[in-house]
Amino acid sequence: MPGSVFPDPGFRTRQAVSDLVAHVKPLLSPSFGAVARASGLTIVQTGEAIQLLRDDRFRFSRDETFALLDGLESLALAQGAGFEVAVVILLADLLQTRQASRPLAEGWAAAQVRLRDWPETLRAAVANGLAQGAALGLIAEAPTATDCVTRAAEVIAEPLLRMVRAMRPDELLEVADQGEDMENDLDALKAVIRHQRGIFGTDGPPVVGVENVANLPGAPGFEGCTALMLLNLLGNGDPQNWVAAHWQSLGAGYCALRASARDPVLAAVRYAYETDPMFAPEGIAIPVVHDLT
């Protein structure tokens, strides 16, 4: 009903909802007719109901959208045309309102069966939504950890390594100049980039400047040093929660990077979220990267 009070969601719920909502528009277009028929609404009425639902942040909270809710539940249970968009919208609502529908348990089970037939971003969005639903006690069974990961670490590592190898000489000098011995630090940094695929040795970063510059948005070498830090954390883990801390403080800045740097960085941050159940900073939701090239 209008004016309903919803629980304040934490980061992981907000992130799961954000990922689900990102898929509504592309899924709705080819399924619009099926949604209208199942809801008993005209095309115009369906469009109006969808707009109201968007206004309510994909939470069913007013009478004008209840026919749409009934139609989407029918599609989720029938598991035919419109199944994907029904699951995405209903799961976004469930995570926010926390009002579980017992008959829909069959729909969540069917979604788990289909996960690996879907594109990677849709699969991971639904899987993480189901996992969060299970964590909140709203869904009986969580999907596998593998299904929750959009891309493997090695896939994300390649564009990060390209960022690192694109660092200009002046950027490398800027990083090396942060340490006590610029000449030796520069040689160590070049060795890591050229011969170790960007992976630090057991002694840690070749120069203290790598982490320093990764903390300075706009500084020469910021993009490359950020990529270096993420590249190493992908393979070695993040016990100090570097990714979460930097997403909280620099997330908006990462999103504003040029696309060739933004997308690998966002993919690596997403990997941290999807593989670490403790990843829950205060901050904006991580945008979906559909194509990582």
Order of alpha helices (4+ residues) and beta strands (2+ residues): alpha-alpha-alpha-alpha-alpha-alpha-alpha-alpha-alpha-alpha-alpha-alpha-alpha-alpha
